Amino acid sequence: MYKPTKNENAVSDRHITTIIWGDMLIGPSEFPSMLDYQLHGRLPGYGKALRDQFPRDIVIGDWHYEDKQADFPSLDVLQKEGFRVLGTTY
C-alpha cells in the first residue's frame, strides 16, 4: 500500500503539484484497443494496481508516442478514477 513520505507531505503542504508519466500505469490487458508497445504497465504491481495506490491530487501525463488514434481510452479511465490528466506526446 502506498503511503506518503514526510517529504511528499512537505510538497503538498507547499501547494506544489506532482506530475508523473502514466505509461507504467496502463497495461495491454486493460486497454486492448491501444498500441501494445506503449502500454508499459504489464508487470505485476503495475497498471491499475499501481494507480490504485496513488493519491488523487497528482497529475498524470498520459504519455503516448507515434500513435494516430482518434481516441485514447486511458484518458477517460484515469479521469474517471479521479486523476487530473494531461494528454502528452513524444
ChimeraX commands (.cxc) that place a marker at each C-alpha (Angstrom):
marker #1 position 0.00,0.00,0.00 radius 0.5
marker #1 position 1.27,3.45,-0.95 radius 0.5
marker #1 position 1.94,5.78,1.99 radius 0.5
marker #1 position 3.23,9.33,1.53 radius 0.5
marker #1 position 6.63,10.04,3.00 radius 0.5
marker #1 position 7.42,13.05,5.12 radius 0.5
marker #1 position 8.92,14.77,2.05 radius 0.5
marker #1 position 5.81,14.13,-0.06 radius 0.5
marker #1 position 3.62,15.78,2.57 radius 0.5
marker #1 position 6.00,18.75,2.54 radius 0.5
marker #1 position 5.46,19.08,-1.22 radius 0.5
marker #1 position 1.68,19.13,-0.97 radius 0.5
marker #1 position 1.84,21.45,2.06 radius 0.5
marker #1 position 3.68,23.95,-0.15 radius 0.5
marker #1 position 0.96,23.70,-2.83 radius 0.5
marker #1 position 3.33,22.12,-5.36 radius 0.5
marker #1 position 1.64,19.87,-7.90 radius 0.5
marker #1 position 3.20,16.50,-8.57 radius 0.5
marker #1 position 3.07,15.34,-12.20 radius 0.5
marker #1 position 4.03,11.80,-13.21 radius 0.5
marker #1 position 4.23,9.96,-16.52 radius 0.5
marker #1 position 1.39,7.48,-16.94 radius 0.5
marker #1 position 2.91,4.85,-19.23 radius 0.5
marker #1 position 3.61,2.45,-16.34 radius 0.5
marker #1 position 0.03,2.90,-15.12 radius 0.5
marker #1 position -1.71,1.45,-18.18 radius 0.5
marker #1 position -1.41,-2.10,-19.48 radius 0.5
marker #1 position -2.44,-4.08,-22.57 radius 0.5
marker #1 position -4.93,-6.30,-20.75 radius 0.5
marker #1 position -6.91,-3.23,-19.66 radius 0.5
marker #1 position -6.58,-1.33,-22.96 radius 0.5
marker #1 position -6.56,-3.93,-25.76 radius 0.5
marker #1 position -7.52,-1.38,-28.45 radius 0.5
marker #1 position -4.40,0.70,-27.83 radius 0.5
marker #1 position -0.95,0.06,-29.28 radius 0.5
marker #1 position 0.65,-2.65,-27.14 radius 0.5
marker #1 position 4.20,-1.28,-27.20 radius 0.5
marker #1 position 3.07,1.93,-25.47 radius 0.5
marker #1 position 1.43,0.18,-22.53 radius 0.5
marker #1 position 4.18,-0.48,-20.01 radius 0.5
marker #1 position 2.00,-1.38,-17.02 radius 0.5
marker #1 position 2.17,-5.08,-17.80 radius 0.5
marker #1 position 4.33,-6.28,-14.90 radius 0.5
marker #1 position 2.77,-7.47,-11.62 radius 0.5
marker #1 position 2.10,-4.48,-9.38 radius 0.5
marker #1 position 1.93,-2.00,-12.26 radius 0.5
marker #1 position -1.07,-0.79,-14.31 radius 0.5
marker #1 position -4.28,-0.44,-12.33 radius 0.5
marker #1 position -2.72,-2.00,-9.22 radius 0.5
marker #1 position -0.21,0.85,-9.09 radius 0.5
marker #1 position -2.78,3.53,-9.96 radius 0.5
marker #1 position -4.94,2.42,-7.07 radius 0.5
marker #1 position -2.13,3.30,-4.66 radius 0.5
marker #1 position -1.58,6.90,-5.79 radius 0.5
marker #1 position -3.25,9.90,-4.18 radius 0.5
marker #1 position -5.73,11.64,-6.45 radius 0.5
marker #1 position -4.11,15.06,-6.12 radius 0.5
marker #1 position -1.31,14.16,-8.55 radius 0.5
marker #1 position -1.48,14.90,-12.28 radius 0.5
marker #1 position -0.83,12.07,-14.72 radius 0.5
marker #1 position 0.79,12.80,-18.06 radius 0.5
marker #1 position -0.94,10.18,-20.22 radius 0.5
marker #1 position 2.06,9.68,-22.48 radius 0.5
marker #1 position 1.81,8.16,-25.95 radius 0.5
marker #1 position 4.09,8.38,-28.96 radius 0.5
marker #1 position 3.87,7.50,-32.63 radius 0.5
marker #1 position 0.16,6.92,-32.33 radius 0.5
marker #1 position -2.58,8.36,-34.53 radius 0.5
marker #1 position -5.67,7.04,-32.76 radius 0.5
marker #1 position -8.72,9.27,-32.66 radius 0.5
marker #1 position -9.36,8.39,-29.00 radius 0.5
marker #1 position -7.22,7.26,-26.10 radius 0.5
marker #1 position -9.36,5.27,-23.65 radius 0.5
marker #1 position -6.71,5.70,-20.97 radius 0.5
marker #1 position -7.61,9.40,-20.67 radius 0.5
marker #1 position -11.22,8.60,-19.77 radius 0.5
marker #1 position -10.29,5.83,-17.33 radius 0.5
marker #1 position -7.72,7.94,-15.50 radius 0.5
marker #1 position -10.14,10.86,-15.22 radius 0.5
marker #1 position -12.98,8.62,-14.01 radius 0.5
marker #1 position -10.65,7.29,-11.31 radius 0.5
marker #1 position -10.26,10.84,-10.03 radius 0.5
marker #1 position -6.91,11.91,-11.50 radius 0.5
marker #1 position -6.22,15.15,-13.31 radius 0.5
marker #1 position -4.78,14.12,-16.67 radius 0.5
marker #1 position -2.68,15.82,-19.33 radius 0.5
marker #1 position -2.52,14.29,-22.78 radius 0.5
marker #1 position 1.18,14.18,-23.66 radius 0.5
marker #1 position 3.12,13.05,-26.69 radius 0.5
marker #1 position 6.63,12.08,-27.70 radius 0.5
marker link #1:1,2 radius 0.2
marker link #1:2,3 radius 0.2
marker link #1:3,4 radius 0.2
marker link #1:4,5 radius 0.2
marker link #1:5,6 radius 0.2
marker link #1:6,7 radius 0.2
marker link #1:7,8 radius 0.2
marker link #1:8,9 radius 0.2
marker link #1:9,10 radius 0.2
marker link #1:10,11 radius 0.2
marker link #1:11,12 radius 0.2
marker link #1:12,13 radius 0.2
marker link #1:13,14 radius 0.2
marker link #1:14,15 radius 0.2
marker link #1:15,16 radius 0.2
marker link #1:16,17 radius 0.2
marker link #1:17,18 radius 0.2
marker link #1:18,19 radius 0.2
marker link #1:19,20 radius 0.2
marker link #1:20,21 radius 0.2
marker link #1:21,22 radius 0.2
marker link #1:22,23 radius 0.2
marker link #1:23,24 radius 0.2
marker link #1:24,25 radius 0.2
marker link #1:25,26 radius 0.2
marker link #1:26,27 radius 0.2
marker link #1:27,28 radius 0.2
marker link #1:28,29 radius 0.2
marker link #1:29,30 radius 0.2
marker link #1:30,31 radius 0.2
marker link #1:31,32 radius 0.2
marker link #1:32,33 radius 0.2
marker link #1:33,34 radius 0.2
marker link #1:34,35 radius 0.2
marker link #1:35,36 radius 0.2
marker link #1:36,37 radius 0.2
marker link #1:37,38 radius 0.2
marker link #1:38,39 radius 0.2
marker link #1:39,40 radius 0.2
marker link #1:40,41 radius 0.2
marker link #1:41,42 radius 0.2
marker link #1:42,43 radius 0.2
marker link #1:43,44 radius 0.2
marker link #1:44,45 radius 0.2
marker link #1:45,46 radius 0.2
marker link #1:46,47 radius 0.2
marker link #1:47,48 radius 0.2
marker link #1:48,49 radius 0.2
marker link #1:49,50 radius 0.2
marker link #1:50,51 radius 0.2
marker link #1:51,52 radius 0.2
marker link #1:52,53 radius 0.2
marker link #1:53,54 radius 0.2
marker link #1:54,55 radius 0.2
marker link #1:55,56 radius 0.2
marker link #1:56,57 radius 0.2
marker link #1:57,58 radius 0.2
marker link #1:58,59 radius 0.2
marker link #1:59,60 radius 0.2
marker link #1:60,61 radius 0.2
marker link #1:61,62 radius 0.2
marker link #1:62,63 radius 0.2
marker link #1:63,64 radius 0.2
marker link #1:64,65 radius 0.2
marker link #1:65,66 radius 0.2
marker link #1:66,67 radius 0.2
marker link #1:67,68 radius 0.2
marker link #1:68,69 radius 0.2
marker link #1:69,70 radius 0.2
marker link #1:70,71 radius 0.2
marker link #1:71,72 radius 0.2
marker link #1:72,73 radius 0.2
marker link #1:73,74 radius 0.2
marker link #1:74,75 radius 0.2
marker link #1:75,76 radius 0.2
marker link #1:76,77 radius 0.2
marker link #1:77,78 radius 0.2
marker link #1:78,79 radius 0.2
marker link #1:79,80 radius 0.2
marker link #1:80,81 radius 0.2
marker link #1:81,82 radius 0.2
marker link #1:82,83 radius 0.2
marker link #1:83,84 radius 0.2
marker link #1:84,85 radius 0.2
marker link #1:85,86 radius 0.2
marker link #1:86,87 radius 0.2
marker link #1:87,88 radius 0.2
marker link #1:88,89 radius 0.2
marker link #1:89,90 radius 0.2
view
